[in-house]
Amino acid sequence: MKAAVSTDTSDPIQRSATMQDVARLAGVSPMTVSNAFRNPEKVSPATREKIAAAAKMLRYIPNMVAGSLASGRSRLIGAIVPSLANSSFSGLLRGLSEYADRHGYELLVSVAGSPERELVAIRTFMGRRADGIVLIGTDRLPAARRMLQEAGVAVVEAWAERAMVDMSVGCSDFEVGAAMTRALVERGYRNIAFIGSEEKLARFEARKAGFRSVLAEAGLPSDLLVNVPGSLDMSCGVRALEQMDQMGRPVDAVFCVTDVVGVGVIFECMRRGWAVPERLAVAGYGNYEVAAQLPTGLSTIDSRSRDIGYAAAALIAEKVEKGVVSATHVDVGFDLILRNSF
């Protein structure tokens, strides 16, 4: 008995479309279709548009798992952030997503509010064979740093001046602190306090160092330092002003380590009936959305978070695709934004 031979002549839209179907409809080779999805930089924009239109018409879904097994690359970028409520972190994710969309990568996001949770997330992303991982700052558990270094995965530490593991993107937090303090001094403020955190994060300490350096150069007191216990949220404004009350020293301006603290200080000033900036000038960092929405707009620093995300993804792609990077650190700069809080 002869075996029956079946030739599939059905409409590809009515069955699962293949790469060959897309290639025929777009008038290109299957290899070009493969590159369009897995290595889009190798295909011209016009050709990518034709392939995308054909894939959409055929409802084609590329098998990215098979592609990653063949190439040894997952085209996955993992990002670990402490919170999604912080608009700086959402800006970072926007930049990462923009790069990923344009260059054929997928973005995975994990929220880890503690060093221990970050370690778990790193292990998870490594288990998914992510091509690269983006982390916030340089403060992490030794076990996490050791795991990343031994694995050899591409790592970018965001909001960092230099890489502690692999690569870094950000700006100089020392210069950030110096720039804002200089602006306060130029406006005539002479008794300026720094409101920071008991958590000695490297980026916070660098901002404080810049603050103290400018005040020392100007011959002004640089020891008005407030370290707020607990997590940094708007309630810090109450605790910060209470600590300042206990100092028993005149303070005419404060530089807050983040905008969320600065907003909390402004709210506490309002509760006390203090005019801002007449009674107390307030400055922050981050350019969070709420900073511009207050009746008294908060003067702040914009760290260009979207640019940090885009540059971080580009560094990972460069290292994965070329094996080396032209620079292990990218300085995106920052913007001083002066509103009416001083």
C-alpha positions in Angstrom: 0.0 0.0 0.0 1.4 3.4 -1.0 1.6 6.0 1.7 -0.7 9.0 1.1 1.1 12.2 0.2 -0.5 15.4 1.4 0.5 18.8 0.0 -0.6 21.7 2.1 -2.1 24.3 -0.3 -4.3 26.0 2.3 -4.4 29.7 2.9 -1.5 30.6 5.3 -3.9 32.9 7.1 -6.1 29.9 7.9 -3.2 28.0 9.4 -0.1 28.9 11.4 2.0 31.0 9.0 5.6 30.2 8.5 8.7 32.2 7.9 8.6 31.0 4.3 5.1 32.3 3.9 6.2 35.7 5.1 9.3 35.6 2.8 7.1 34.8 -0.3 4.6 37.6 0.4 7.3 40.2 1.1 9.4 39.1 -1.9 12.6 38.4 0.2 14.5 35.3 1.4 13.6 33.4 4.6 17.1 34.5 5.9 16.1 38.1 5.5 12.9 37.5 7.4 14.9 35.8 10.2 17.3 38.8 10.4 14.4 41.3 10.4 13.1 39.8 13.6 16.4 38.7 15.3 19.0 41.1 13.9 17.0 44.1 12.6 20.1 46.2 12.3 21.2 44.0 9.4 18.0 44.8 7.3 17.2 48.1 5.7 14.2 50.0 7.1 12.3 49.7 3.8 12.7 45.9 3.8 11.8 45.7 7.5 8.6 47.6 6.8 7.6 45.1 3.9 8.3 42.1 6.2 6.4 43.7 9.1 3.4 44.3 6.8 3.5 40.7 5.4 3.8 39.3 8.9 0.9 41.3 10.1 -1.3 40.2 7.2 -0.4 36.6 7.8 -0.6 36.9 11.6 2.9 35.4 11.7 4.5 35.0 15.2 8.2 34.4 15.0 9.7 31.5 17.2 12.2 33.6 19.2 13.0 30.6 21.4 14.3 28.6 18.4 16.3 31.6 17.3 17.9 32.1 20.6 18.9 28.4 20.8 20.5 28.7 17.3 22.3 32.0 18.0 23.2 31.5 21.7 21.5 34.9 22.3 18.2 35.4 24.0 17.7 39.0 23.0 16.3 39.6 26.5 17.3 42.6 28.6 16.4 42.4 32.3 15.8 45.5 34.4 15.6 45.5 38.2 14.1 48.6 39.8 13.3 49.3 43.5 9.9 50.8 42.7 7.5 51.6 39.8 6.2 54.7 41.7 9.4 56.6 41.1 9.1 58.6 37.9 12.9 58.4 37.4 12.7 54.7 37.2 9.7 54.8 34.8 11.8 57.1 32.6 14.6 54.6 32.7 12.2 51.8 31.6 10.8 54.0 28.8 14.4 54.5 27.4 15.1 50.8 27.7 11.8 49.9 26.0 12.4 52.4 23.1 15.8 50.8 22.4 14.5 47.3 22.7 11.6 48.0 20.3 13.9 49.5 17.7 16.5 46.8 17.8 14.6 43.6 18.3 15.1 43.0 22.0 12.6 42.1 24.7 12.5 43.9 28.0 11.8 42.0 31.3 11.2 44.1 34.4 11.4 43.0 38.1 10.6 45.2 41.1 12.9 44.5 44.0 12.6 46.8 47.0 15.5 45.3 48.9 19.1 43.9 48.2 17.8 40.4 49.0 15.0 40.7 46.5 17.4 42.1 43.9 19.6 39.0 44.3 16.6 36.7 43.7 15.7 38.8 40.5 19.3 38.6 39.2 19.2 34.8 39.6 15.9 34.6 37.8 17.1 36.7 34.9 20.3 34.6 34.6 18.1 31.5 34.6 16.2 33.1 31.6 19.6 33.6 29.9 19.1 37.3 29.6 21.7 39.0 27.4 22.1 41.8 29.9 20.8 43.1 33.2 20.3 46.8 34.2 20.6 47.6 37.9 20.1 50.8 39.9 23.2 52.3 41.5 26.2 50.4 42.8 25.1 49.4 46.3 24.3 45.7 46.4 25.0 42.5 48.2 28.5 41.0 47.7 26.8 37.8 46.7 25.0 39.6 43.9 28.1 41.3 42.6 30.0 38.0 42.7 27.3 36.1 40.9 27.2 38.7 38.1 31.0 38.8 37.7 31.4 35.0 37.6 28.6 34.6 35.1 30.1 37.1 32.7 26.7 38.5 31.7 26.5 42.1 30.4 25.6 44.4 33.3 24.9 48.1 33.4 24.6 50.0 36.7 22.4 53.0 36.2 22.8 56.3 38.1 26.5 55.4 38.6 29.6 57.3 37.9 31.8 54.2 37.4 31.1 50.5 37.0 31.5 48.3 40.1 30.6 45.2 38.0 30.8 45.8 34.3 29.4 49.0 32.8 27.7 52.1 34.0 25.5 55.0 32.8 24.6 58.2 34.6 26.1 61.5 35.6 28.3 62.8 38.4 26.3 63.0 41.6 29.1 65.1 43.1 28.5 67.7 40.3 24.8 67.4 40.8 25.1 68.3 44.4 27.6 71.1 43.7 25.4 72.6 40.9 22.2 72.8 43.0 24.1 74.2 46.1 25.9 76.8 43.9 22.5 77.9 42.6 21.2 78.3 46.2 24.3 80.3 47.2 24.0 82.5 44.2 20.4 83.4 45.3 21.8 84.6 48.6 21.1 81.7 50.9 23.7 81.3 53.6 22.4 78.6 56.0 21.7 75.6 53.8 20.9 72.2 55.2 21.2 68.9 53.3 18.4 66.4 53.9 19.6 62.9 53.2 19.0 59.3 54.4 20.4 57.1 57.1 20.9 54.6 54.3 24.4 55.5 53.0 23.9 54.9 49.3 26.9 55.9 47.2 24.9 58.2 45.0 23.4 60.0 48.0 26.8 60.4 49.6 28.2 61.8 46.4 25.5 64.5 46.2 26.2 65.4 49.8 29.9 65.7 49.1 29.3 68.1 46.2 27.0 70.1 48.5 29.6 70.4 51.2 32.4 71.2 48.8 30.6 74.3 47.4 29.7 75.6 50.9 33.3 75.1 52.1 34.6 77.1 49.1 32.1 79.9 49.8 33.1 80.0 53.5 29.6 78.9 54.6 28.7 76.3 57.2 28.6 72.8 55.6 27.6 70.8 58.7 23.9 71.3 58.6 23.2 67.7 57.8 19.9 65.8 58.4 19.7 62.1 58.0 16.1 60.9 57.9 15.5 57.3 59.2 13.4 54.8 57.3 12.3 54.8 53.7 12.3 58.0 51.7 8.7 59.1 51.2 6.7 62.3 51.7 6.4 61.8 55.4 10.2 62.5 55.6 9.3 66.2 55.4 7.8 66.1 58.9 10.8 64.1 60.4 13.4 66.3 58.6 11.9 69.6 59.9 11.6 68.1 63.4 15.3 67.3 63.3 16.1 70.8 62.1 14.1 72.2 65.0 16.2 70.2 67.4 19.4 71.5 65.9 18.6 75.0 67.2 20.4 76.7 64.3 19.1 79.0 61.7 18.3 77.4 58.3 17.1 79.4 55.3 17.2 76.7 52.6 17.3 72.9 52.3 18.6 70.6 49.5 16.8 67.3 49.6 18.4 64.1 48.3 15.2 63.3 46.2 12.1 65.2 45.1 9.8 63.0 47.2 11.6 64.3 50.3 11.5 67.9 48.9 7.7 67.6 48.2 7.2 66.3 51.8 9.2 69.3 53.2 7.0 71.7 51.2 3.8 70.0 52.5 5.1 70.3 56.1 5.9 74.0 55.5 2.3 74.5 54.3 1.0 72.7 57.4 3.2 74.9 59.7 2.1 78.1 57.8 5.7 78.7 56.5 5.9 80.5 53.2 8.2 78.9 50.6 10.7 80.3 49.7 10.4 83.3 52.0 10.6 81.3 55.2 12.4 78.3 53.8 13.7 77.6 50.3 13.5 74.0 49.1 15.4 72.1 46.4 15.3 68.5 45.3 16.5 65.9 42.8 14.8 63.8 40.2 12.3 66.1 38.4 9.4 63.9 39.4 6.1 64.9 37.9 4.7 66.1 41.2 7.6 68.5 41.5 6.1 70.7 38.7 2.5 70.3 39.8 2.9 71.9 43.3 1.5 75.4 43.7 5.1 76.2 44.7 7.0 74.4 41.9 10.0 72.5 43.3 13.4 73.5 41.9 15.2 70.2 41.1 17.7 68.3 39.0 16.6 66.3 35.9 18.9 63.3 35.6 17.7 62.5 32.1 16.4 59.1 33.1 15.1 58.2 29.6 18.6 58.8 28.2 20.1 56.6 30.9 17.8 53.8 29.9 18.4 54.1 26.2 22.2 54.3 26.7 22.1 51.3 29.1 20.4 49.1 26.5 22.8 50.3 23.8 25.8 49.3 25.9 24.3 45.8 26.5 23.6 45.4 22.8 27.1 46.6 21.8 28.8 44.2 24.2 26.6 41.2 23.2 26.9 41.8 19.5 30.5 42.9 19.3 32.1 41.3 22.4 33.6 44.6 23.5 32.3 48.2 24.1 33.9 51.5 23.0 33.4 52.8 26.6 32.4 51.2 29.9 30.8 54.4 31.1 28.4 56.8 29.5 27.8 60.2 31.1 24.4 61.6 30.0 24.7 64.8 32.0 21.9 66.5 33.9 19.7 69.6 33.8 19.2 72.2 36.6 15.6 73.2 36.7 14.8 76.3 38.7 11.2 76.9 39.7 9.8 79.1 42.4 10.7 77.2 45.5 13.8 79.4 45.8 
